[in-house]
Amino acid sequence: MSGPERLDHFMARANAAYYAGPDPLAGFTTAPEISQVFGELLGAWAAVAWQAMGAPEEAILAEAGPGRGTLMADALRVLRRAAPGLAGRVQLVETSPSLRARQASVVPGAAWHDRIEDLPPAPLLLLANEFLDALPIRQCVRRGAGWMERHVADGTFVELPCPAPPGPDAAEGEVVEWSDAARAVVRHVAARVVAHGGVALFIDYGPEHSAPGDSLQAVRAGEAADPLGPVGEADLTAHVDFAALAAIARAEGAAVQGPVAQGIFLTRLGLFERSRALAGRQPPATAGALMQAAQRLAEPHLMGRLFKAVAVCHPALPPLPGFAA
């Protein structure tokens, strides 16, 4: 690249190159791989949400960022019994050719799209686990009475003057970050569920309230890496600003349920009951692993607090499972 590149442009380019690789998820273990119960619970949740929508025959079931396809495959085991019509209309939003090939082997009959905006116009049930965190972010740093925006040049940050960023104010030297891409996705989804009906369930990590802070990180083969290192060698992510995205969804006329800590959300859906039921039919070692997996998903000091669930939905929908105490 000639000249400094704005951080979000660098991040988009880096992640596009990374996910174009042959095995972008090597070394990664996300919630669906930790326990099959995660996907099964979201399948049951989708069935209840579909019924709350009036069980529209034309509704589609979609997942954004489906990874290895594990979540959808587990959800479909439930949905083929609970909502067989919905289970036959699966749409996956994925750009990686290698991941599409993996998904096709475990979710046969699905249709693929490059963007959420490309999904067919119909009532929508969208699942998105660890999708928003991978969307590119911008960062501004408070410098005196003004702001400087971070750009990337030769593996280091370069600061250039910019207008005041959206989000909270900050003290000298503090970073404010936001994602234009995530805001655009939530704005589109909110407008869509208001117009056509439906709900989008986002599960991701980040604080409940907007606050300054630098959360940009990179992972390569399961290990921390330099976010500004060689393009395409690591997966770049950042925390999700749930409060800002909820405000955007409400501005489009959608209702927002949550955010709720993942541990509370999954426990309300029956995480431990389902895990114990599965464990009761397994040898002791397997049973123990199932219960340890449930604890990893739910315990506050593990994934239970940092990860959160939020639903963006048509305002006529009642409180959905997991969001009502």
PyMOL commands that set and color helices and strands:
alter all, ss='L'
color gray80, all
select helices_A, chain A and resi 7-19+31-34+36-52+70-82+84-87+97-106+116-118+132-134+180-196+242-251+262-269+271-279+284-298+300-304
alter helices_A, ss='H'
color red, helices_A
select strands_A, chain A and resi 5-6+60-64+90-93+111-113+124-129+138-143+146-153+156-162+175-178+198-205+217-220+223-225+235-237+255-261+307-313
alter strands_A, ss='S'
color yellow, strands_A
deselect
rebuild
show_as cartoon
